[in-house]
Amino acid sequence: MTDVTVVGTGGMGAAIARNLLGAGHRVAVWNRDRASLAPLADAGAVALEHVREAFSSPVVLSVLADDAAVREVFLDSGVLQAAPQGAVHVNLATISPALAEEAALLHAEREVGYVAAPMFGGVPVAEAGRLNLVTAGEPALLAQVRPLLEAISAGVWAVGESPRQANVVKVAGQVLIASAIQSLSEAVALAERGGLDAGTVVELFTSTITPGPVYSNYGGRIAAGEYTPAGFTPVLGRKDIDLARAQAASTGLRLPAADLLSGLLTEAIDAGHEREDWASLAVVQRHRDLPEAAR
């Protein structure tokens, strides 16, 4: 019997599965595109034929793209009906708080535990086992799955007992990251048009005004103009920003910066940067000229 199943083995899921194997856990894996399973099977994972086999492990970690994927794979597929009572599903995806609430209820009906644990960090961070996980769920469930989560992360941040709370934190954090990218893009474009070197000003800013990995990592990409391979695309970024806007609206709150960011990410997508990193917001900004009449 395996200890844990990883459902969804794209870049993030594959890295998580490898780290779990490296920590000595017996790991099963499932993905709709079965081609991604072969390297993991070679590394020692058990490749599953059908997602309904996922709960042959007592704990399932899912790494899926969005609400639609989570609904299709877990809520509408019959997989919960096949799960034994007492199994636990840890959802690492960035989904809407509303779907997290619905998922928690549906899991409870089947006596399957549900923990939300959305991630901060891209594929290189996942490969290094340095993700930061925001968790919410029943304390006993969190304690049960914590050794697995610690094997793939630098930090596990428990924020509450309602799973939706973790997803609120995640989409709020995405607003901060997108805001940082756009702010850097504007600052760098301003400096460049003033005759300054982008690398110099990014180093100055990230060493003084805006230290931290978000500014350093994205500042480096912006200064170098390197947007591939994508760690996180404008399409996914807009999805997350729109999740934040929807969550805010459900509480009667408006997010002016998030409204703007959704539009800016749409511009980047429409300009052909949908497969690049969302730091490509800087490309659009560098070409954002005033009309002649306003100069």
Order of alpha helices (4+ residues) and beta strands (2+ residues): beta-alpha-beta-alpha-beta-beta-alpha-beta-alpha-beta-beta-alpha-beta-alpha-beta-alpha-alpha-alpha-alpha-alpha-alpha
